[in-house]
């Protein structure tokens, strides 16, 4: 099985809360680590895990999340940005 690890930067312009968090996290730019593992089946299938690395007060915490959770958070952040800046 082959494993691929990539990272990218995601930005939140507004405070946000990941599943499992007790309170809001400050906005900013954060590293998203995506691991894809090839599954041992007859067709092309992969298991994808995502981890968001959050920095706060000199600490780095890793928070697992799904692609759907990430897309929902980014959409909510974009909606807040649109509401704050009506064109």
Secondary structure, DSSP 8 states (H G I E B T S, - for coil): --EEEEEEEEEESS-B--TT-SS-B--EEEEEEEEEEE-SSSS--EEEEEEEEEEETTEEEEEEE-HHHHHHHHHHHHHHHHHHS--
